[in-house]
Amino acid sequence: MSVQIQSRSKKTIGSWQGSDQDLKFEPGEILETLRDLSKDCFLIDYQDKIAVANSGRFLTGNDLENSHPVAAVSLAISPSDFGDEGFTTTHGIKSAYMAGSMANAISGIELVTSLGKAGFLASYGSGGVAPEKLLDAITAIKNNLPDGPYAFNLIHSPNEPVMEQKAVDLFLEHKVKTVEASAFLRLTPTVVQYRAAGLAADGSGNISINNKIIAKLSRPEVALHFLNPAPEKILAQLVEEGKITAQQAQLAGKVPMADDITVEADSGGHTDNRPLVGLLPSITALRNEIQENNKYPERVRIGAGGGISTPASVLAAFSMGAAYVVTGSVNQGCTEAGTSNQVKLALAQAAAPDVMMAPSADMFEMGVKVQVLKRGTMFPMRSQKLYETYLKYDSINDINPVERQELEQKIFQNDLDSIWQECVKFFSERDPSQLKKAENNPKRKMALIFRWYLGLATHWGIHGIPERVMDYQIWCGPSMGAFNDWARSTDLEAAENRHVVEIADQLMMGAAYQYRLNQLAIQGLQVPTTWERHLGFN
Ligand SMILES: Cc1cc2nc3c(=O)[nH]c(=O)nc-3n(C[C@H](O)[C@H](O)[C@H](O)COP(=O)(O)O)c2cc1C
């Protein structure tokens, strides 16, 4: 195996002038020089070998006096060069990287604080978190990161609109300035209220947007809602209810609903399994069209998420024009994530094909699915069985007795009537309207019972309940397997060594290094395969 750089084109693009003593010939020194991304790098054709220098100067023209021919040049690059500067300045972060929300506080106080202190944006996973706990998290994160950066998830809950409203009430009361809005299919009054309530006009007619929205979505028709200003009808209703002022409603008609849109491709959790390479250009084109019509002073930035977990995928997203990148699955496997060690160990073992779609707890009745880990758990099969039963029958009393017994023994480990009593207890505290709706609707009651299993399956995983190991619901995308492949036989292979900040740094630095290698490749130079992994930075 060659440990030298191979020149495939033998082209010369100019000349290098400098001290011959600064030229590196040994493979180890060459690699070290290439990895120093803070300096321009010159690859010099020296007596049929490639030598490298990061000092001296590059001149156009060949055969100049006291010079050597240059085969390739790679300019200095930093992770902060990637993406849209507007994203980093708006959110006060060091580079265009964000850790997306993970429900049930899997992206919790520790994860958000660690990344925030290192200058990265992370979003607290408010989905499934009770209002009292959400308030505690807001207080703690604001205390840990008084000047940010941080965001909170505003997740659309079609079955629990009360929870969505309570979250917005808390965000407004406690001045949470950035939300990651997700799972919306259309705009609700709550998300519009959040946006509009943060608008103000300064003396010179500029609109200041104090409540920032990073909308995460996968479909152009949903993107349209966030690229455009809020609908007048919802704004008028909010004014009437006294939730925003008439002036805020008027300003809301002039600004887009979101500052940033994360285009989410095949990911862990809710996903349409679409490939990023197709989706990102489509939604970027839509943004361009709307920007041309609406001429906002600042265009809505389009970022990319889903499937991003290696330096190559980070670079691919930026190469397609992403304003920023969002990771998810890979952070769940880190020590800072709010889940059990059992889950983290399972994630560290996952290969890319070890994931599949399974019914989602929050939108079970609508047939919505989420991407989960299938290795080591029966959850995907069991939850699918429940969904099929839900479609087949109108009430738990109609379920064929043999089938019912099987469900009770294998899945619920209890009889369905007792499970219903647990649902009554749960919803009486959390959202009694759910019980009211189920009162005279046996199909709805059945849905709530089945959702008991789907909801708890997540908690069994988070708390590492040993008796329920075969029922763990672990949201996870194929990006987890890609990360594991990339991290194999390095320090990051072991679950206990995975930390969100180091991974963010490695992915961004690695993307910059990969960019350098790509530049060399375009100029006809190929490095040995063993040099392709960048690990060793920091
Ligand atoms: C365990 C887990 C929980 C998630 N929960 C949420 C959530 O509550 N709200 C949300 O907007 N996105 C959620 N996501 C999506 C992530 O924020 C992120 O967009 C996605 O994971 C990126 O794709 P990847 O998994 O391929 O990295 C979740 C993802 C995972 C893996």
The ligand as a Gaussian input file, in Angstrom:
#p B3LYP/6-31G(d) Opt

LIG

0 1
 C      -34.124000       9.980000      20.027000
 C      -34.576000      11.072000      19.113000
 C      -35.613000      11.885000      19.507000
 C      -36.030000      12.930000      18.695000
 N      -37.023000      13.745000      19.126000
 C      -37.358000      14.841000      18.403000
 C      -38.308000      15.765000      18.886000
 O      -38.904000      15.583000      19.940000
 N      -38.540000      16.874000      18.155000
 C      -37.890000      17.116000      16.985000
 O      -38.107000      18.147000      16.377000
 N      -37.009000      16.238000      16.478000
 C      -36.725000      15.116000      17.167000
 N      -35.778000      14.245000      16.684000
 C      -35.079000      14.557000      15.419000
 C      -33.727000      15.252000      15.698000
 O      -33.903000      16.496000      16.303000
 C      -32.958000      15.468000      14.384000
 O      -33.663000      16.358000      13.565000
 C      -32.730000      14.182000      13.629000
 O      -32.412000      13.153000      14.528000
 C      -31.616000      14.335000      12.621000
 O      -31.438000      13.158000      11.877000
 P      -30.450000      11.968000      12.301000
 O      -31.199000      11.174000      13.312000
 O      -30.218000      11.225000      11.055000
 O      -29.221000      12.606000      12.857000
 C      -35.396000      13.152000      17.458000
 C      -34.373000      12.289000      17.045000
 C      -33.958000      11.255000      17.859000
 C      -32.854000      10.358000      17.392000

